[in-house]
Amino acid sequence: MKWSEATVLVTGGTGSFGQKFTEIMLRDVRPRKLIVLSRDELKQHEMQQRFGDGLVRYFLGDVRDRERLYRAFHGVDVVVHAAALKQVPACEYNPFEAILTNVMGAKNIIDAAIDCGVRRVLAISTDKAVSPINLYGATKLCAEKLFVDGNAYVGERPTRFACSRYGNVVGSRGSVIPIFLEQRRSGTLTVTDPNMTRFWLTLEQGVAFVIRCIEDMEGGEIFVPKIPSMNIMDLSHALAPGCNVEYIGIRPGEKTHEMLVSEEEAAWTVEQDDRFVILPLDRQRRSPHWTRGRRLPAGFRYTSDTNGERLTTDALAKLLEAVP
């Protein structure tokens, strides 16, 4: 695929991922045109001031609005679907809204992409979609299923769908890192469970991974990067050494450890040097391209507590340097 000849659209384009995606696409990739689709006119204005009007176009719209997506997708080659309601407590309190955006919005993306002739669609997912215990994770699991199985609907048309699934983004909105940095001023941090572990990566790493997956996708894959994990207590000591810690108990819908590849998924997953590729359940839709990957052993799970790659204090400091 030649990026220089491609028109790219990102949904949720004014969010943390969308803004970093726009920055990197303009800096390193230089597509023919980049379209930012979102509901937030103020943030679009701010992005326009930052990035200018050269290659970027700004489209007000909501993934719930099917007709608007048809208009937005006209002439688009690649769609990155990053729009979602992602705050766990907000989704629990507003379940219908979460389903309308995260599930029905995914369906609208699929319909519009097929009918408008979009060639590649990559959806952004999360570790919370694996064995979900909260509504946000459940909606993202449904979205993954829709995008993987959306390939069965394209017929002879060129559209292909895939997903990328990764863990917590350092410094993103709602992340524990900004909370700890704010709390250290008071000298006391609040920790839910001292045994908790999480996967971590930066926005820059997440965007680079997504771009690579778009280039490699054949249709139906879920791409999972190999990224480091860190215990919450190690994280708190690294960010706020010497501060007191108050244990407040695990919150509803929260896991002690996160999972990126489940034991069941491992049976149809291949491992590469820096990522896992979860293949479609339908063997007829598995591209022979992925035979070069290594099969995983029986009983394998990719979880934040058993992950062999740990995030050290020095490595965390380097990741934080990339946070604005």
N, C-alpha and C positions, 0 to 999 in steps of 0.2 A: 504494500500500500504506500502510495506517495502522499505524504502529509501536505506537501505544497499544492496538491491538486484537490484537497479534501475540504469540504465545509463541515465544521464540527459544532455541535450544540451540546451544552451542558445544562441539565435541569438543576434547580437549586443553586444556580450559578453565583449568587451573592453570598452563599454561606462560606464557612471556613475552607472547605475543600474547593468549592467553585472558584474562589478568589485565588487560591494558590495554583489551581489548575490553569486559570487564565494567565497568571504570571509566567508559569513555566512554558505553556504553549507559545506565548508570544516571544519569550526569551530564547527558547531552545528548539522549538519545533516549527514554528511559522507556517500554520495551515493557510489555505487560501482565504478562509473566513472563519471566524469564531463567533458563535451566537450564545449569549447569556440569557437563559430563561429563568425568571423568578417572579415572585409576587411583590417584592419589596422595591418600590420606585425610588426611595431615598438611597438605598444601598446601590442601586443601579446608577444613580446620579453620581455617587461617590466613586464608584468604579470608573465611570466615564471620565471623571476628573483625573483619576490616577493613570488609566491606560489609554485615554484618548479615543478617537473615532476611527483609527486606521483600519485594522483588521477586525475589530470587534463591533458586533451589533447587539442591541439590548432589546429583549422581548418580554413585555409584561404578560404573565400568564400563570396558570395553576395547573398542575398535572391532573387535577380532578376534572378539568375542562377539556373534554375530548375534542371538541371542535377547534379550540384554540391550538391544541397540539397538532392537528392536521395542518393548520395554517403555518405554524412554526417549523414543522418538519419538511415543508416543501423545499426540495433541492438540497437537503442535508444528506451527507454521506455517513457520518459517525455521530452517535448520541451517547453521551455519558450521563447516566441517570443517578444523580446525587441528591435529588429532592426527597425529603422525608421529615416526618415528625419523629424525633429521636430521643427526647428527654423521657426517661423511664417513668417518673412520677406523673408527668403531664399526660402520657399515653394511658396510664392506669386510670386517671381521673376523667379522661375524655376518650373512651374507647372507640366510639363511633367515628370520631374525627381521625384517630390513628388509622382505622381500617380504610376510611375513604381516601386518605392520602397515600398510605404505604402499600395497600393492597389494590384498591380500585385504581389508584394512580398508576400502578405498575401495569395493570391491564390496559389502561388507556395508552400508555407508552408503546406497548406491544402492538396494539391495533393500528395506531397511527404510523409506527415505523414500517410495518409490513405494507400497508396501503400506500404509503408515500415513497416506498422504494429505498429507505435507509439501508445501507449495507451492513453496518456493524453497530450493535448496541451493547454497551457494557454497564451493568448495574452495580452500584456500590452496596455491599452488604457488611455484616458485622459478626463478631464472634458470638453475640447474643442470639443469633439465629440458630445456633447449634444446641439442641435439647433445651429449648427456651422455657423459662419459668416466669417471664413477664410478657405483657401484651406487645411491647415494642419488639422483643425477640420473635414472638409468634408472627407478627405481621411481616417481619423481614424474612422469616422462613417461608411464608406464603409467597412473598415476592420472588425469592430465589426459585421456588418451584415453578412459578409462572414464567420467569425468564428462561429457565432451562428447557421447559416443555414448550415454550413459545416457538422453538425451532420446528416443532411438528406441524405448525400451522402455515409455514411459509410456502409450501409446495415448491414450485419451480422458481419462485422469486428469490432475489439475492440476499435478503435480510438474514442476519445471524445474530443470536443473542448469547451472552455469557455473563458471568458475575465475578467480581473480586470480593473477597471476604478477608478482613483483617481486624486487628484489635484496637486498643485505645490509642488515640492520637495525642501526643505530648502537647499540652497547652491549649487544646481545643476548648470551645465553650462547654461548660459543664464538667470538665475534667477535674480530677482531684488535685492536680498540680497547681493551678491557679488558686484553688481554695487553700492549700497548704501555704503557699507564698503569702497569701493575705493573712492567714491565721498566725503565722510566726511573729507578726508584729505584736500580738497579744501575749506571746510566750506559751500558748497552749494550742495543740493540734487535736482535732477530733478524728478518731479512727474507729471504723465500724467493727473490724475484726482483725486482730494482729496476725492471723494466719493467711489473710487474703493475698492473692497474687493476680497480676494482670500482664497481658502482652502490651508492648509499647512500640510505637514508631512515630516518626515525625510526619507532618503534612507533606514535606518535600519528598520523603520516601514513599508515602502513599500515592502521590500523584505520579511519580516515576514508575511505580509498580503498575498503576492503571494504564499508563501509556504503553508500556511493554505488553501488557495483556491484550490490549486492543490490537496491537501488531501481530500477536501470536494466535489469537483465538480462531477456532474453526467452527464453533457453535456448540453450546451445551455445557461448557466447562465452568467450574467454580475454581478460581485461582486463589491460592492461599500463600502468602509470603512466609518465609522463615524469619521470625523476628524474636528479639529477646524478651524475657519476662523479668519481673521484679516483685519481691515481697513488699507489702505496703509499709511495713516497719522500716525496711532498708530505705524505701523511698522517703519516708518521713525524716529519718536521720540524715539523709543526704541533703534534703531541702532545708531542714530547720534543726541543725544539730543543737543539742542542749535544751530544746523546748520540752515542756511537759506534754504528756499524751493522755487524753481522756477517751476511754472506750465507750462508745454509744450504742453498740449492737448493730448487727447487720440489718439493712433496710429491706422492706418488702420488695420482692422481685429481684433481689441481688444475690449473686452467687459468690461463694468463697473463692472459687477458681473458675477461669473461663476456658473454653474449648474452641479450637479452630477446625479440627478434623475429628469427628467421632469415630468410635471403634467400628460402627456399622459402615460409615462412609469409607473407611480405610480399605475395605474389600474392593472398591472400584476406584482407588486413588493411585496415582503414580507420583513418585518423588523425583525431583530434580535438585540440582546443587543448592538453589536458593529459594525453592518454592515447592508446594504440592499442587497437583492438578486433579481435582475431583471430576471424574468423567460422568457422562450421563448414564442413568440406570439402563436405558434402552441401548443394548449393545450395537444395534444397527446404526445408531447415531454417534458412535464413538469413532473419532477420526483416527486412522492409522498413524497419523503424525505423532501421536503420544506413545507409541510403542517404544520410543527411545527412553522413556522414564523407567525408574526402578519400582517394582511392586513393593508394597509395604508388608511387614510381617503380620501374622495373625495376632489379634488383640491390640494392635497399635492404636494409640490415641495421641493427638497433639494438644496438650493441655498446658496451661500456664504454670502449674505446680511441678510437672514432670519434665518440662522443657529443659533441655541440656544447655541452652544458651541463656545465660543470666546477664542482666543489665547491671554493670558495675557502677559505682559512684562516679568514676571518671567518665564512663561512657554516657551516663545520664547528663553530666555537665555539658558534654559536647552536643547532645540532643537539645538541651535547653538553649544553647547558643543560637539554634535555628528558629527559636520561638520569638516572634516580634515582641 
